[in-house]
Amino acid sequence: MKASLRYAIIPALFLLLSGCVVSTMSERQGTRAYLEKDYATARMKYEEAAAEGNAQAMYHLAVMYAQGQGVAQDYAEAARLLERSADLGQDDARLMLGLFHLYGDGVPRDVNRGAALVRAAAEDGNDTAMYYLGNLYAAGLGVEKDLDKGLYWMGKARDAGFPVKDKLLTRDGLAALYP
């Protein structure tokens, strides 16, 4: 590699990495403001970080739009942000976008796509997604009804820390909930 090219890569890499640090700082500042219920500041900081490609900030901003916190409630905008965040691999965004598709919030209802997004988040280790996937299998919503797979995912959710009720961890208990 020519010396001039090698030295041109170093500043470019520095600029790329410093952008990641700035977006992470903005996202954390947004979260701090959100927890303090300063939604105007949270929105501004999340928007700054999202503009830099921060998937976590996109997810948080989507939650604000879905709940109407500091912005007018707008499921379509929330879904757009969730789509971008999910494309970047953010599991909470995949789960929430999956639920949007299951129920038709901000997007056309598509139970198959919704179940696929929930499954992707579950397979990546999201305990809440594991719980929802267990329910989807038990109900046969977006997937073929399969109580054994439902029990499997409910058990994985519990093992990962999600508070699954004991009665849902039996075939009879799950079948009673989803006859």
Rosetta constraint file for C-alpha pairs under 8 A:
AtomPair CA 1 CA 5 HARMONIC 6.83 0.50
AtomPair CA 1 CA 6 HARMONIC 6.51 0.50
AtomPair CA 2 CA 6 HARMONIC 6.25 0.50
AtomPair CA 3 CA 7 HARMONIC 6.22 0.50
AtomPair CA 4 CA 8 HARMONIC 6.26 0.50
AtomPair CA 5 CA 9 HARMONIC 6.40 0.50
AtomPair CA 6 CA 10 HARMONIC 6.97 0.50
AtomPair CA 7 CA 11 HARMONIC 7.35 0.50
AtomPair CA 8 CA 12 HARMONIC 6.63 0.50
AtomPair CA 9 CA 13 HARMONIC 6.02 0.50
AtomPair CA 10 CA 14 HARMONIC 6.18 0.50
AtomPair CA 11 CA 15 HARMONIC 6.16 0.50
AtomPair CA 12 CA 16 HARMONIC 6.24 0.50
AtomPair CA 13 CA 17 HARMONIC 6.15 0.50
AtomPair CA 14 CA 18 HARMONIC 5.96 0.50
AtomPair CA 15 CA 19 HARMONIC 6.17 0.50
AtomPair CA 16 CA 20 HARMONIC 6.65 0.50
AtomPair CA 17 CA 21 HARMONIC 6.44 0.50
AtomPair CA 18 CA 22 HARMONIC 6.16 0.50
AtomPair CA 19 CA 23 HARMONIC 6.14 0.50
AtomPair CA 19 CA 52 HARMONIC 7.05 0.50
AtomPair CA 20 CA 24 HARMONIC 6.11 0.50
AtomPair CA 20 CA 52 HARMONIC 7.53 0.50
AtomPair CA 20 CA 54 HARMONIC 7.83 0.50
AtomPair CA 21 CA 25 HARMONIC 6.15 0.50
AtomPair CA 22 CA 26 HARMONIC 6.15 0.50
AtomPair CA 22 CA 49 HARMONIC 7.58 0.50
AtomPair CA 23 CA 27 HARMONIC 6.05 0.50
AtomPair CA 23 CA 48 HARMONIC 7.00 0.50
AtomPair CA 23 CA 49 HARMONIC 4.26 0.50
AtomPair CA 23 CA 50 HARMONIC 7.49 0.50
AtomPair CA 23 CA 52 HARMONIC 6.00 0.50
AtomPair CA 23 CA 53 HARMONIC 7.78 0.50
AtomPair CA 23 CA 54 HARMONIC 6.21 0.50
AtomPair CA 24 CA 28 HARMONIC 6.17 0.50
AtomPair CA 24 CA 49 HARMONIC 6.82 0.50
AtomPair CA 24 CA 54 HARMONIC 7.17 0.50
AtomPair CA 25 CA 29 HARMONIC 6.11 0.50
AtomPair CA 26 CA 30 HARMONIC 6.05 0.50
AtomPair CA 26 CA 45 HARMONIC 5.09 0.50
AtomPair CA 26 CA 46 HARMONIC 6.58 0.50
AtomPair CA 26 CA 48 HARMONIC 6.60 0.50
AtomPair CA 26 CA 49 HARMONIC 5.50 0.50
AtomPair CA 27 CA 31 HARMONIC 6.25 0.50
AtomPair CA 27 CA 45 HARMONIC 6.07 0.50
AtomPair CA 27 CA 46 HARMONIC 5.40 0.50
AtomPair CA 27 CA 48 HARMONIC 7.96 0.50
AtomPair CA 27 CA 49 HARMONIC 5.59 0.50
AtomPair CA 27 CA 54 HARMONIC 7.66 0.50
AtomPair CA 27 CA 56 HARMONIC 7.34 0.50
AtomPair CA 27 CA 57 HARMONIC 5.41 0.50
AtomPair CA 28 CA 32 HARMONIC 6.21 0.50
AtomPair CA 29 CA 33 HARMONIC 6.21 0.50
AtomPair CA 29 CA 42 HARMONIC 7.23 0.50
AtomPair CA 29 CA 45 HARMONIC 6.46 0.50
AtomPair CA 30 CA 34 HARMONIC 5.98 0.50
AtomPair CA 30 CA 41 HARMONIC 6.57 0.50
AtomPair CA 30 CA 42 HARMONIC 3.98 0.50
AtomPair CA 30 CA 43 HARMONIC 6.80 0.50
AtomPair CA 30 CA 44 HARMONIC 7.41 0.50
AtomPair CA 30 CA 45 HARMONIC 4.75 0.50
AtomPair CA 30 CA 46 HARMONIC 5.47 0.50
AtomPair CA 30 CA 57 HARMONIC 8.00 0.50
AtomPair CA 31 CA 35 HARMONIC 6.13 0.50
AtomPair CA 31 CA 42 HARMONIC 6.40 0.50
AtomPair CA 32 CA 36 HARMONIC 6.37 0.50
AtomPair CA 32 CA 42 HARMONIC 7.58 0.50
AtomPair CA 33 CA 37 HARMONIC 6.20 0.50
AtomPair CA 33 CA 38 HARMONIC 4.98 0.50
AtomPair CA 33 CA 39 HARMONIC 6.64 0.50
AtomPair CA 33 CA 41 HARMONIC 6.05 0.50
AtomPair CA 33 CA 42 HARMONIC 5.01 0.50
AtomPair CA 34 CA 38 HARMONIC 5.54 0.50
AtomPair CA 34 CA 39 HARMONIC 5.54 0.50
AtomPair CA 34 CA 41 HARMONIC 7.72 0.50
AtomPair CA 34 CA 42 HARMONIC 5.13 0.50
AtomPair CA 38 CA 42 HARMONIC 6.23 0.50
AtomPair CA 39 CA 43 HARMONIC 5.89 0.50
AtomPair CA 39 CA 69 HARMONIC 6.42 0.50
AtomPair CA 39 CA 70 HARMONIC 4.79 0.50
AtomPair CA 40 CA 44 HARMONIC 6.31 0.50
AtomPair CA 40 CA 70 HARMONIC 5.78 0.50
AtomPair CA 41 CA 45 HARMONIC 6.13 0.50
AtomPair CA 42 CA 46 HARMONIC 5.95 0.50
AtomPair CA 43 CA 47 HARMONIC 5.95 0.50
AtomPair CA 43 CA 61 HARMONIC 6.57 0.50
AtomPair CA 43 CA 64 HARMONIC 7.92 0.50
AtomPair CA 43 CA 70 HARMONIC 7.20 0.50
AtomPair CA 44 CA 48 HARMONIC 6.25 0.50
AtomPair CA 45 CA 49 HARMONIC 6.28 0.50
AtomPair CA 46 CA 50 HARMONIC 5.88 0.50
AtomPair CA 46 CA 57 HARMONIC 4.92 0.50
AtomPair CA 46 CA 58 HARMONIC 6.87 0.50
AtomPair CA 46 CA 60 HARMONIC 7.15 0.50
AtomPair CA 46 CA 61 HARMONIC 6.07 0.50
AtomPair CA 47 CA 51 HARMONIC 6.02 0.50
AtomPair CA 47 CA 57 HARMONIC 7.27 0.50
AtomPair CA 47 CA 58 HARMONIC 7.57 0.50
AtomPair CA 47 CA 61 HARMONIC 7.30 0.50
AtomPair CA 48 CA 52 HARMONIC 6.71 0.50
AtomPair CA 49 CA 53 HARMONIC 6.62 0.50
AtomPair CA 49 CA 54 HARMONIC 5.37 0.50
AtomPair CA 49 CA 57 HARMONIC 5.91 0.50
AtomPair CA 49 CA 58 HARMONIC 7.85 0.50
AtomPair CA 50 CA 54 HARMONIC 4.81 0.50
AtomPair CA 50 CA 55 HARMONIC 6.67 0.50
AtomPair CA 50 CA 56 HARMONIC 7.97 0.50
AtomPair CA 50 CA 57 HARMONIC 5.37 0.50
AtomPair CA 50 CA 58 HARMONIC 5.20 0.50
AtomPair CA 54 CA 58 HARMONIC 6.46 0.50
AtomPair CA 54 CA 85 HARMONIC 7.89 0.50
AtomPair CA 55 CA 59 HARMONIC 6.26 0.50
AtomPair CA 55 CA 84 HARMONIC 7.38 0.50
AtomPair CA 55 CA 85 HARMONIC 4.50 0.50
AtomPair CA 55 CA 86 HARMONIC 7.57 0.50
AtomPair CA 55 CA 88 HARMONIC 6.15 0.50
AtomPair CA 55 CA 89 HARMONIC 7.74 0.50
AtomPair CA 55 CA 90 HARMONIC 6.16 0.50
AtomPair CA 56 CA 60 HARMONIC 6.28 0.50
AtomPair CA 56 CA 85 HARMONIC 7.00 0.50
AtomPair CA 56 CA 90 HARMONIC 6.75 0.50
AtomPair CA 57 CA 61 HARMONIC 6.03 0.50
AtomPair CA 58 CA 62 HARMONIC 6.10 0.50
AtomPair CA 58 CA 81 HARMONIC 5.57 0.50
AtomPair CA 58 CA 82 HARMONIC 6.76 0.50
AtomPair CA 58 CA 84 HARMONIC 7.37 0.50
AtomPair CA 58 CA 85 HARMONIC 5.68 0.50
AtomPair CA 59 CA 63 HARMONIC 6.35 0.50
AtomPair CA 59 CA 81 HARMONIC 6.62 0.50
AtomPair CA 59 CA 82 HARMONIC 5.78 0.50
AtomPair CA 59 CA 85 HARMONIC 5.99 0.50
AtomPair CA 59 CA 90 HARMONIC 7.73 0.50
AtomPair CA 59 CA 92 HARMONIC 7.40 0.50
AtomPair CA 59 CA 93 HARMONIC 5.63 0.50
AtomPair CA 60 CA 64 HARMONIC 6.44 0.50
AtomPair CA 61 CA 65 HARMONIC 6.41 0.50
AtomPair CA 61 CA 78 HARMONIC 7.45 0.50
AtomPair CA 61 CA 81 HARMONIC 7.39 0.50
AtomPair CA 62 CA 66 HARMONIC 6.09 0.50
AtomPair CA 62 CA 77 HARMONIC 7.16 0.50
AtomPair CA 62 CA 78 HARMONIC 4.13 0.50
AtomPair CA 62 CA 79 HARMONIC 7.00 0.50
AtomPair CA 62 CA 81 HARMONIC 5.54 0.50
AtomPair CA 62 CA 82 HARMONIC 6.10 0.50
AtomPair CA 63 CA 67 HARMONIC 6.06 0.50
AtomPair CA 63 CA 78 HARMONIC 6.74 0.50
AtomPair CA 64 CA 68 HARMONIC 5.66 0.50
AtomPair CA 64 CA 69 HARMONIC 4.86 0.50
AtomPair CA 64 CA 70 HARMONIC 6.97 0.50
AtomPair CA 64 CA 71 HARMONIC 6.95 0.50
AtomPair CA 64 CA 73 HARMONIC 7.82 0.50
AtomPair CA 64 CA 78 HARMONIC 7.84 0.50
AtomPair CA 65 CA 69 HARMONIC 6.55 0.50
AtomPair CA 65 CA 71 HARMONIC 6.12 0.50
AtomPair CA 65 CA 72 HARMONIC 6.71 0.50
AtomPair CA 65 CA 73 HARMONIC 5.06 0.50
AtomPair CA 65 CA 74 HARMONIC 5.31 0.50
AtomPair CA 65 CA 75 HARMONIC 6.55 0.50
AtomPair CA 65 CA 77 HARMONIC 6.76 0.50
AtomPair CA 65 CA 78 HARMONIC 5.28 0.50
AtomPair CA 66 CA 73 HARMONIC 5.65 0.50
AtomPair CA 66 CA 74 HARMONIC 5.94 0.50
AtomPair CA 66 CA 75 HARMONIC 5.27 0.50
AtomPair CA 66 CA 78 HARMONIC 5.62 0.50
AtomPair CA 67 CA 73 HARMONIC 5.95 0.50
AtomPair CA 68 CA 72 HARMONIC 5.09 0.50
AtomPair CA 68 CA 73 HARMONIC 3.81 0.50
AtomPair CA 68 CA 74 HARMONIC 7.12 0.50
AtomPair CA 69 CA 73 HARMONIC 7.40 0.50
AtomPair CA 74 CA 78 HARMONIC 6.26 0.50
AtomPair CA 74 CA 106 HARMONIC 7.52 0.50
AtomPair CA 75 CA 79 HARMONIC 5.98 0.50
AtomPair CA 75 CA 105 HARMONIC 5.98 0.50
AtomPair CA 75 CA 106 HARMONIC 4.27 0.50
AtomPair CA 75 CA 107 HARMONIC 7.92 0.50
AtomPair CA 76 CA 80 HARMONIC 6.24 0.50
AtomPair CA 76 CA 105 HARMONIC 7.48 0.50
AtomPair CA 76 CA 106 HARMONIC 3.96 0.50
AtomPair CA 76 CA 107 HARMONIC 6.48 0.50
AtomPair CA 77 CA 81 HARMONIC 6.29 0.50
AtomPair CA 77 CA 106 HARMONIC 7.48 0.50
AtomPair CA 78 CA 82 HARMONIC 6.06 0.50
AtomPair CA 78 CA 106 HARMONIC 7.39 0.50
AtomPair CA 79 CA 83 HARMONIC 6.02 0.50
AtomPair CA 79 CA 97 HARMONIC 6.35 0.50
AtomPair CA 79 CA 100 HARMONIC 7.32 0.50
AtomPair CA 79 CA 105 HARMONIC 7.99 0.50
AtomPair CA 79 CA 106 HARMONIC 5.93 0.50
AtomPair CA 79 CA 107 HARMONIC 6.92 0.50
AtomPair CA 80 CA 84 HARMONIC 6.52 0.50
AtomPair CA 81 CA 85 HARMONIC 6.18 0.50
AtomPair CA 82 CA 86 HARMONIC 5.80 0.50
AtomPair CA 82 CA 93 HARMONIC 5.16 0.50
AtomPair CA 82 CA 94 HARMONIC 7.13 0.50
AtomPair CA 82 CA 96 HARMONIC 7.39 0.50
AtomPair CA 82 CA 97 HARMONIC 5.89 0.50
AtomPair CA 83 CA 87 HARMONIC 6.06 0.50
AtomPair CA 83 CA 93 HARMONIC 7.42 0.50
AtomPair CA 83 CA 94 HARMONIC 7.69 0.50
AtomPair CA 83 CA 97 HARMONIC 6.87 0.50
AtomPair CA 84 CA 88 HARMONIC 6.55 0.50
AtomPair CA 85 CA 89 HARMONIC 6.66 0.50
AtomPair CA 85 CA 90 HARMONIC 5.64 0.50
AtomPair CA 85 CA 93 HARMONIC 5.98 0.50
AtomPair CA 85 CA 94 HARMONIC 7.81 0.50
AtomPair CA 86 CA 90 HARMONIC 4.96 0.50
AtomPair CA 86 CA 91 HARMONIC 6.61 0.50
AtomPair CA 86 CA 92 HARMONIC 7.94 0.50
AtomPair CA 86 CA 93 HARMONIC 5.13 0.50
AtomPair CA 86 CA 94 HARMONIC 4.90 0.50
AtomPair CA 86 CA 97 HARMONIC 7.80 0.50
AtomPair CA 89 CA 94 HARMONIC 7.67 0.50
AtomPair CA 90 CA 94 HARMONIC 6.44 0.50
AtomPair CA 91 CA 95 HARMONIC 6.19 0.50
AtomPair CA 91 CA 120 HARMONIC 7.88 0.50
AtomPair CA 91 CA 121 HARMONIC 4.94 0.50
AtomPair CA 91 CA 124 HARMONIC 7.29 0.50
AtomPair CA 91 CA 126 HARMONIC 6.64 0.50
AtomPair CA 92 CA 96 HARMONIC 6.12 0.50
AtomPair CA 92 CA 121 HARMONIC 7.22 0.50
AtomPair CA 92 CA 126 HARMONIC 7.49 0.50
AtomPair CA 93 CA 97 HARMONIC 5.85 0.50
AtomPair CA 94 CA 98 HARMONIC 5.92 0.50
AtomPair CA 94 CA 117 HARMONIC 5.44 0.50
AtomPair CA 94 CA 118 HARMONIC 6.43 0.50
AtomPair CA 94 CA 120 HARMONIC 7.34 0.50
AtomPair CA 94 CA 121 HARMONIC 5.91 0.50
AtomPair CA 95 CA 99 HARMONIC 6.31 0.50
AtomPair CA 95 CA 117 HARMONIC 6.18 0.50
AtomPair CA 95 CA 118 HARMONIC 4.87 0.50
AtomPair CA 95 CA 121 HARMONIC 5.91 0.50
AtomPair CA 95 CA 129 HARMONIC 5.97 0.50
AtomPair CA 96 CA 100 HARMONIC 6.20 0.50
AtomPair CA 97 CA 101 HARMONIC 6.30 0.50
AtomPair CA 97 CA 114 HARMONIC 7.11 0.50
AtomPair CA 97 CA 117 HARMONIC 7.16 0.50
AtomPair CA 98 CA 102 HARMONIC 6.19 0.50
AtomPair CA 98 CA 113 HARMONIC 6.90 0.50
AtomPair CA 98 CA 114 HARMONIC 3.80 0.50
AtomPair CA 98 CA 115 HARMONIC 6.24 0.50
AtomPair CA 98 CA 116 HARMONIC 7.32 0.50
AtomPair CA 98 CA 117 HARMONIC 4.87 0.50
AtomPair CA 98 CA 118 HARMONIC 5.33 0.50
AtomPair CA 99 CA 103 HARMONIC 6.18 0.50
AtomPair CA 99 CA 114 HARMONIC 5.98 0.50
AtomPair CA 99 CA 118 HARMONIC 7.50 0.50
AtomPair CA 100 CA 104 HARMONIC 5.47 0.50
AtomPair CA 100 CA 105 HARMONIC 4.68 0.50
AtomPair CA 100 CA 106 HARMONIC 6.76 0.50
AtomPair CA 100 CA 107 HARMONIC 6.76 0.50
AtomPair CA 100 CA 109 HARMONIC 7.66 0.50
AtomPair CA 100 CA 114 HARMONIC 7.18 0.50
AtomPair CA 101 CA 105 HARMONIC 6.63 0.50
AtomPair CA 101 CA 107 HARMONIC 6.22 0.50
AtomPair CA 101 CA 108 HARMONIC 6.65 0.50
AtomPair CA 101 CA 109 HARMONIC 4.97 0.50
AtomPair CA 101 CA 110 HARMONIC 5.12 0.50
AtomPair CA 101 CA 111 HARMONIC 6.08 0.50
AtomPair CA 101 CA 113 HARMONIC 6.66 0.50
AtomPair CA 101 CA 114 HARMONIC 4.69 0.50
AtomPair CA 102 CA 109 HARMONIC 5.86 0.50
AtomPair CA 102 CA 110 HARMONIC 5.87 0.50
AtomPair CA 102 CA 111 HARMONIC 4.56 0.50
AtomPair CA 102 CA 112 HARMONIC 7.83 0.50
AtomPair CA 102 CA 113 HARMONIC 7.81 0.50
AtomPair CA 102 CA 114 HARMONIC 4.97 0.50
AtomPair CA 102 CA 115 HARMONIC 7.20 0.50
AtomPair CA 102 CA 142 HARMONIC 7.95 0.50
AtomPair CA 103 CA 109 HARMONIC 5.87 0.50
AtomPair CA 103 CA 110 HARMONIC 7.96 0.50
AtomPair CA 103 CA 111 HARMONIC 7.72 0.50
AtomPair CA 104 CA 108 HARMONIC 5.12 0.50
AtomPair CA 104 CA 109 HARMONIC 3.84 0.50
AtomPair CA 104 CA 110 HARMONIC 7.11 0.50
AtomPair CA 105 CA 109 HARMONIC 7.44 0.50
AtomPair CA 110 CA 114 HARMONIC 6.12 0.50
AtomPair CA 111 CA 115 HARMONIC 5.97 0.50
AtomPair CA 111 CA 141 HARMONIC 6.62 0.50
AtomPair CA 111 CA 142 HARMONIC 4.62 0.50
AtomPair CA 112 CA 116 HARMONIC 6.19 0.50
AtomPair CA 112 CA 141 HARMONIC 7.87 0.50
AtomPair CA 112 CA 142 HARMONIC 4.28 0.50
AtomPair CA 112 CA 143 HARMONIC 6.89 0.50
AtomPair CA 113 CA 117 HARMONIC 6.23 0.50
AtomPair CA 113 CA 142 HARMONIC 7.53 0.50
AtomPair CA 114 CA 118 HARMONIC 6.27 0.50
AtomPair CA 114 CA 142 HARMONIC 7.10 0.50
AtomPair CA 115 CA 119 HARMONIC 6.00 0.50
AtomPair CA 115 CA 133 HARMONIC 7.27 0.50
AtomPair CA 115 CA 136 HARMONIC 7.25 0.50
AtomPair CA 115 CA 141 HARMONIC 7.46 0.50
AtomPair CA 115 CA 142 HARMONIC 5.22 0.50
AtomPair CA 115 CA 143 HARMONIC 6.78 0.50
AtomPair CA 116 CA 120 HARMONIC 6.17 0.50
AtomPair CA 116 CA 142 HARMONIC 7.88 0.50
AtomPair CA 117 CA 121 HARMONIC 6.38 0.50
AtomPair CA 118 CA 122 HARMONIC 6.16 0.50
AtomPair CA 118 CA 129 HARMONIC 5.60 0.50
AtomPair CA 118 CA 130 HARMONIC 7.81 0.50
AtomPair CA 118 CA 132 HARMONIC 7.23 0.50
AtomPair CA 118 CA 133 HARMONIC 6.29 0.50
AtomPair CA 119 CA 123 HARMONIC 5.99 0.50
AtomPair CA 119 CA 129 HARMONIC 7.04 0.50
AtomPair CA 119 CA 130 HARMONIC 7.47 0.50
AtomPair CA 119 CA 133 HARMONIC 6.18 0.50
AtomPair CA 120 CA 124 HARMONIC 6.30 0.50
AtomPair CA 121 CA 125 HARMONIC 6.63 0.50
AtomPair CA 121 CA 126 HARMONIC 5.59 0.50
AtomPair CA 121 CA 129 HARMONIC 5.82 0.50
AtomPair CA 121 CA 130 HARMONIC 7.75 0.50
AtomPair CA 122 CA 126 HARMONIC 4.93 0.50
AtomPair CA 122 CA 127 HARMONIC 6.58 0.50
AtomPair CA 122 CA 128 HARMONIC 7.58 0.50
AtomPair CA 122 CA 129 HARMONIC 4.70 0.50
AtomPair CA 122 CA 130 HARMONIC 4.58 0.50
AtomPair CA 122 CA 133 HARMONIC 7.13 0.50
AtomPair CA 123 CA 130 HARMONIC 7.69 0.50
AtomPair CA 125 CA 130 HARMONIC 7.56 0.50
AtomPair CA 125 CA 160 HARMONIC 7.91 0.50
AtomPair CA 126 CA 130 HARMONIC 6.31 0.50
AtomPair CA 127 CA 131 HARMONIC 6.40 0.50
AtomPair CA 127 CA 156 HARMONIC 7.54 0.50
AtomPair CA 127 CA 157 HARMONIC 4.79 0.50
AtomPair CA 127 CA 158 HARMONIC 7.66 0.50
AtomPair CA 127 CA 160 HARMONIC 5.67 0.50
AtomPair CA 127 CA 161 HARMONIC 6.81 0.50
AtomPair CA 127 CA 162 HARMONIC 5.81 0.50
AtomPair CA 128 CA 132 HARMONIC 6.35 0.50
AtomPair CA 128 CA 157 HARMONIC 6.78 0.50
AtomPair CA 128 CA 162 HARMONIC 6.47 0.50
AtomPair CA 129 CA 133 HARMONIC 5.94 0.50
AtomPair CA 129 CA 157 HARMONIC 7.93 0.50
AtomPair CA 130 CA 134 HARMONIC 6.19 0.50
AtomPair CA 130 CA 153 HARMONIC 5.35 0.50
AtomPair CA 130 CA 154 HARMONIC 6.50 0.50
AtomPair CA 130 CA 156 HARMONIC 6.67 0.50
AtomPair CA 130 CA 157 HARMONIC 5.06 0.50
AtomPair CA 131 CA 135 HARMONIC 6.47 0.50
AtomPair CA 131 CA 153 HARMONIC 6.30 0.50
AtomPair CA 131 CA 154 HARMONIC 5.24 0.50
AtomPair CA 131 CA 156 HARMONIC 7.99 0.50
AtomPair CA 131 CA 157 HARMONIC 5.31 0.50
AtomPair CA 131 CA 158 HARMONIC 7.99 0.50
AtomPair CA 131 CA 162 HARMONIC 7.40 0.50
AtomPair CA 131 CA 164 HARMONIC 7.59 0.50
AtomPair CA 132 CA 136 HARMONIC 6.17 0.50
AtomPair CA 133 CA 137 HARMONIC 6.25 0.50
AtomPair CA 133 CA 150 HARMONIC 7.08 0.50
AtomPair CA 133 CA 153 HARMONIC 6.45 0.50
AtomPair CA 133 CA 154 HARMONIC 7.90 0.50
AtomPair CA 134 CA 138 HARMONIC 6.21 0.50
AtomPair CA 134 CA 149 HARMONIC 6.77 0.50
AtomPair CA 134 CA 150 HARMONIC 3.87 0.50
AtomPair CA 134 CA 151 HARMONIC 6.32 0.50
AtomPair CA 134 CA 152 HARMONIC 7.15 0.50
AtomPair CA 134 CA 153 HARMONIC 4.68 0.50
AtomPair CA 134 CA 154 HARMONIC 5.11 0.50
AtomPair CA 135 CA 139 HARMONIC 6.03 0.50
AtomPair CA 135 CA 150 HARMONIC 6.14 0.50
AtomPair CA 135 CA 154 HARMONIC 7.77 0.50
AtomPair CA 136 CA 140 HARMONIC 5.65 0.50
AtomPair CA 136 CA 141 HARMONIC 5.04 0.50
AtomPair CA 136 CA 142 HARMONIC 6.95 0.50
AtomPair CA 136 CA 143 HARMONIC 6.82 0.50
AtomPair CA 136 CA 145 HARMONIC 7.76 0.50
AtomPair CA 136 CA 150 HARMONIC 7.27 0.50
AtomPair CA 137 CA 141 HARMONIC 6.70 0.50
AtomPair CA 137 CA 143 HARMONIC 6.12 0.50
AtomPair CA 137 CA 144 HARMONIC 6.57 0.50
AtomPair CA 137 CA 145 HARMONIC 5.04 0.50
AtomPair CA 137 CA 146 HARMONIC 5.27 0.50
AtomPair CA 137 CA 147 HARMONIC 6.39 0.50
AtomPair CA 137 CA 149 HARMONIC 6.27 0.50
AtomPair CA 137 CA 150 HARMONIC 4.82 0.50
AtomPair CA 138 CA 145 HARMONIC 5.70 0.50
AtomPair CA 138 CA 146 HARMONIC 5.83 0.50
AtomPair CA 138 CA 147 HARMONIC 5.02 0.50
AtomPair CA 138 CA 149 HARMONIC 7.74 0.50
AtomPair CA 138 CA 150 HARMONIC 5.08 0.50
AtomPair CA 138 CA 151 HARMONIC 7.98 0.50
AtomPair CA 138 CA 174 HARMONIC 6.72 0.50
AtomPair CA 138 CA 175 HARMONIC 7.16 0.50
AtomPair CA 138 CA 178 HARMONIC 6.14 0.50
AtomPair CA 139 CA 145 HARMONIC 5.98 0.50
AtomPair CA 139 CA 178 HARMONIC 5.43 0.50
AtomPair CA 139 CA 179 HARMONIC 8.00 0.50
AtomPair CA 140 CA 144 HARMONIC 5.04 0.50
AtomPair CA 140 CA 145 HARMONIC 3.68 0.50
AtomPair CA 140 CA 146 HARMONIC 6.99 0.50
AtomPair CA 141 CA 145 HARMONIC 7.30 0.50
AtomPair CA 146 CA 150 HARMONIC 6.21 0.50
AtomPair CA 147 CA 151 HARMONIC 6.04 0.50
AtomPair CA 147 CA 171 HARMONIC 6.61 0.50
AtomPair CA 147 CA 174 HARMONIC 7.18 0.50
AtomPair CA 147 CA 175 HARMONIC 7.16 0.50
AtomPair CA 148 CA 152 HARMONIC 6.14 0.50
AtomPair CA 148 CA 171 HARMONIC 7.43 0.50
AtomPair CA 149 CA 153 HARMONIC 6.22 0.50
AtomPair CA 150 CA 154 HARMONIC 6.11 0.50
AtomPair CA 150 CA 174 HARMONIC 7.95 0.50
AtomPair CA 151 CA 155 HARMONIC 6.00 0.50
AtomPair CA 151 CA 168 HARMONIC 7.61 0.50
AtomPair CA 151 CA 169 HARMONIC 5.90 0.50
AtomPair CA 151 CA 170 HARMONIC 6.99 0.50
AtomPair CA 151 CA 171 HARMONIC 7.00 0.50
AtomPair CA 151 CA 174 HARMONIC 7.60 0.50
AtomPair CA 152 CA 156 HARMONIC 6.25 0.50
AtomPair CA 153 CA 157 HARMONIC 6.04 0.50
AtomPair CA 154 CA 158 HARMONIC 6.29 0.50
AtomPair CA 154 CA 164 HARMONIC 6.92 0.50
AtomPair CA 154 CA 168 HARMONIC 7.42 0.50
AtomPair CA 154 CA 169 HARMONIC 6.55 0.50
AtomPair CA 155 CA 159 HARMONIC 6.09 0.50
AtomPair CA 155 CA 169 HARMONIC 6.58 0.50
AtomPair CA 156 CA 160 HARMONIC 6.05 0.50
AtomPair CA 157 CA 161 HARMONIC 6.39 0.50
AtomPair CA 157 CA 162 HARMONIC 5.26 0.50
AtomPair CA 157 CA 163 HARMONIC 7.87 0.50
AtomPair CA 157 CA 164 HARMONIC 7.23 0.50
AtomPair CA 158 CA 162 HARMONIC 4.77 0.50
AtomPair CA 158 CA 163 HARMONIC 5.92 0.50
AtomPair CA 158 CA 164 HARMONIC 5.53 0.50
AtomPair CA 164 CA 168 HARMONIC 6.91 0.50
AtomPair CA 164 CA 169 HARMONIC 7.69 0.50
AtomPair CA 165 CA 169 HARMONIC 7.16 0.50
AtomPair CA 166 CA 170 HARMONIC 7.51 0.50
AtomPair CA 167 CA 173 HARMONIC 5.00 0.50
AtomPair CA 167 CA 174 HARMONIC 7.26 0.50
AtomPair CA 168 CA 173 HARMONIC 5.07 0.50
AtomPair CA 168 CA 174 HARMONIC 4.96 0.50
AtomPair CA 169 CA 173 HARMONIC 6.89 0.50
AtomPair CA 169 CA 174 HARMONIC 6.95 0.50
AtomPair CA 170 CA 174 HARMONIC 6.14 0.50
AtomPair CA 171 CA 175 HARMONIC 5.94 0.50
AtomPair CA 172 CA 176 HARMONIC 5.98 0.50
AtomPair CA 173 CA 177 HARMONIC 6.50 0.50
AtomPair CA 174 CA 178 HARMONIC 6.30 0.50
AtomPair CA 175 CA 179 HARMONIC 5.35 0.50
